[in-house]
Amino acid sequence: MNKSSFFIVGQHAVIEALRNPKRKVLRVFLTEESKKNIHRKNPNKNVLEDVKVYFKSKKELDKYTSREQLMHNGYVAEVEHLDQPDLKQFIKGKNNLTFVCLDEVTDPRNIGSLIRSAASFDIDGLIIKERHFPRDSKLMYKSASGCMEHVNIFQVSNINSTLKNLREKNFWIYGFDAKGKKDFTDIKWEGNNILLFGSEGFGMRQHTGKYADFFVKININEDIESLNISNSAAIVFHHLRYIKKKS
């Protein structure tokens, strides 16, 4: 069965897709300069070897990004979706896993930025509701800056039942909320953990919050109402990686 294809744009998104042996790249549209740059960045392997390459001017490539008002930087590719990893299979026999779970988060830029941070700080996977995941978004891929190729993304039909099942598999669930009583840096962060973040505007749904074992917060300047979710996540991911490396 043929998978559906879609377009991604930007240097990092396209080059990392070409480097990923699990990603099927159908066509690449490049300027002459971007082709040279790909070869410079991949001196030991011709990542364009089995790919249909079309050379275009910058203006011709603009039609792929004009609607989203994105910068393509001379790189556009048509790709297929990666095979989806199975969460139940992934956790078998593994310990000290850290997943981030997004409840009602839908903004492609925020999701992409969060995925970039997750890859940078070795988060084991992202759990997100299938219906809310902008799987074909050029903006998400561009914001992730190539890191879509380096993070396990588990698209689930129901966040609440997924959290319930993971609790039964000895995962601790930490809901991040400005009203949380404990600062997240006061937690030992041992065992298997899920970092649960709510939506950009309305926070965590009350029903989903019932599955959290603890509510924690990020201490920030009291004069500031809140942080952007991708910034919050990056702070948390960095701290957890630091804790793991210390231990």
C-alpha positions in Angstrom: 0.0 0.0 0.0 1.4 3.4 -1.0 1.9 5.9 1.9 0.6 9.4 1.5 3.3 11.9 0.6 3.7 15.6 1.6 6.2 18.4 1.2 8.9 19.6 3.7 11.0 22.7 3.3 14.2 24.2 4.7 17.9 23.1 4.8 17.9 21.1 8.1 14.5 19.4 7.5 15.4 18.2 4.0 19.0 17.2 4.7 18.1 15.2 7.8 15.3 13.5 5.9 17.8 12.5 3.2 20.2 11.1 5.8 17.5 9.0 7.5 17.5 5.5 5.9 14.0 5.0 7.3 12.6 8.0 5.5 11.4 7.6 1.9 12.3 10.8 -0.1 10.5 10.8 -3.4 11.7 14.0 -5.0 14.0 16.9 -4.0 13.8 20.4 -5.5 17.0 22.3 -5.1 18.8 25.4 -6.3 22.3 24.8 -7.7 23.8 26.3 -4.6 21.8 24.1 -2.2 22.9 21.0 -4.1 26.5 22.0 -3.6 25.8 22.6 0.1 24.3 19.1 0.5 27.5 17.5 -0.9 29.6 19.7 1.3 27.7 18.6 4.4 27.8 14.9 3.4 31.3 14.4 2.0 31.4 10.7 2.7 28.0 9.7 1.2 25.9 10.9 -1.8 22.5 11.2 0.0 21.0 12.2 -3.4 22.0 9.0 -5.1 18.6 7.3 -5.2 16.5 10.4 -5.2 14.9 12.3 -8.1 16.5 15.7 -8.1 15.0 18.7 -9.9 16.8 22.1 -10.1 14.7 25.2 -9.6 15.3 28.9 -9.1 14.6 30.4 -5.8 11.5 32.1 -7.2 10.2 28.7 -8.5 10.6 27.2 -5.1 8.7 30.1 -3.5 5.4 28.6 -4.6 5.9 25.7 -2.1 6.1 28.1 0.8 4.2 31.3 -0.1 1.0 30.2 1.6 2.7 29.5 4.9 5.2 32.4 4.4 8.1 30.2 5.2 11.7 30.5 4.1 12.8 27.4 2.1 16.5 28.4 1.7 16.6 26.5 -1.6 15.4 23.2 -0.2 12.1 21.5 -0.9 11.4 17.7 -0.7 8.4 15.4 -1.2 8.6 12.7 1.4 6.5 9.8 2.9 5.6 9.4 6.5 7.8 7.3 8.7 6.4 4.0 10.0 4.8 4.7 13.3 6.4 3.1 16.3 4.2 1.0 18.6 4.2 2.3 22.2 3.5 -1.1 23.8 6.3 -2.7 21.9 8.7 0.1 22.5 8.5 0.0 26.3 9.0 -3.7 26.6 12.1 -4.6 28.6 13.2 -0.9 29.0 13.7 1.1 32.1 14.3 4.7 33.0 12.3 6.0 30.1 11.2 9.6 29.8 8.3 10.5 27.5 6.7 13.9 27.0 2.9 13.8 26.5 1.0 16.7 25.0 -2.7 17.3 25.9 -4.5 19.5 23.4 -1.4 21.1 22.1 -2.0 21.8 18.4 0.3 24.7 17.2 2.7 23.3 14.6 5.5 25.8 15.5 5.4 24.9 19.2 5.2 21.2 18.5 8.2 21.4 16.1 10.3 23.4 18.6 9.4 21.0 21.4 10.5 18.1 19.2 13.8 19.8 18.5 14.4 20.2 22.2 13.3 16.6 22.9 15.9 15.3 20.4 18.6 17.6 21.7 18.2 16.3 25.3 17.5 12.6 24.7 13.8 12.4 25.5 12.7 8.9 24.6 9.5 9.8 22.8 6.6 12.1 22.3 3.0 11.0 23.0 0.3 13.0 21.2 -3.3 12.6 20.2 -3.4 11.5 16.6 -6.1 14.0 15.7 -4.1 16.9 17.0 -0.8 16.0 15.4 -0.2 18.2 12.3 1.6 15.4 10.5 1.9 17.1 7.1 2.9 20.6 8.4 5.8 22.3 6.7 5.9 24.7 9.6 6.3 21.9 12.2 9.1 20.2 10.2 10.9 23.5 9.7 10.6 24.4 13.4 11.9 21.0 14.3 15.0 21.8 12.2 15.6 18.2 11.1 14.8 16.6 14.5 11.6 14.9 13.2 14.0 12.2 12.1 15.4 11.7 15.6 12.4 11.4 17.9 10.0 8.6 18.5 6.5 10.0 18.0 3.6 7.9 19.3 0.3 9.0 17.9 -2.5 7.7 20.0 -6.3 7.8 19.7 -6.9 8.6 23.3 -4.5 10.4 25.7 -6.4 9.4 28.9 -6.4 5.6 28.2 -2.8 5.8 27.2 -1.8 7.5 30.5 -3.9 4.9 32.4 -2.1 2.0 30.7 1.3 3.5 31.3 0.6 4.1 35.0 -0.2 0.4 35.2 3.2 -0.2 33.6 5.0 1.6 36.5 5.3 5.0 34.9 5.1 8.1 37.1 3.1 10.9 35.5 4.0 14.5 36.3 1.6 17.2 35.2 3.2 20.6 34.6 1.0 23.4 36.0 1.7 26.9 37.2 -0.4 26.0 40.3 1.7 22.9 41.1 3.0 22.8 44.7 6.5 21.6 44.0 9.2 22.9 41.8 10.1 20.3 39.2 13.8 20.6 40.2 12.9 19.2 43.7 11.9 15.8 42.1 14.5 13.0 42.1 13.4 11.9 38.6 14.0 8.2 39.0 12.4 5.3 37.1 10.0 5.7 34.2 8.5 9.2 33.8 5.9 11.0 31.7 6.0 14.8 31.5 2.5 15.9 30.8 2.0 19.4 29.3 -1.4 21.1 28.6 -2.4 23.3 25.7 -0.9 26.7 24.9 -4.1 28.6 25.8 -6.1 26.6 28.3 -3.6 24.3 30.0 -4.3 20.7 30.9 -7.8 19.4 30.7 -9.3 18.6 34.1 -10.1 15.0 33.1 -6.6 14.4 31.8 -5.1 15.9 35.0 -6.7 13.2 37.0 -4.2 10.8 35.6 -1.2 12.8 36.9 0.5 11.4 40.0 2.0 14.8 40.9 1.6 18.4 39.7 4.9 20.4 39.4 5.8 23.8 38.2 8.7 25.8 36.8 9.6 28.6 39.2 9.8 31.8 37.2 9.7 35.5 37.9 6.4 36.3 39.7 5.8 39.3 37.4 5.7 36.9 34.4 2.5 35.0 33.8 3.8 32.0 32.0 6.4 30.6 29.5 5.7 29.4 26.0 5.3 25.6 26.1 8.3 24.8 23.9 10.5 27.0 26.2 9.1 25.3 29.3 9.8 21.9 27.8 13.3 22.8 26.9 14.1 23.9 30.5 12.7 20.6 31.8 14.4 18.4 29.2 17.8 20.0 29.9 17.4 19.5 33.7 16.4 15.9 33.3 19.4 15.1 31.0 21.7 16.8 33.6 20.2 14.6 36.4 20.6 11.4 34.3 24.2 12.2 33.4 25.1 12.9 37.0 23.7 9.6 38.1 
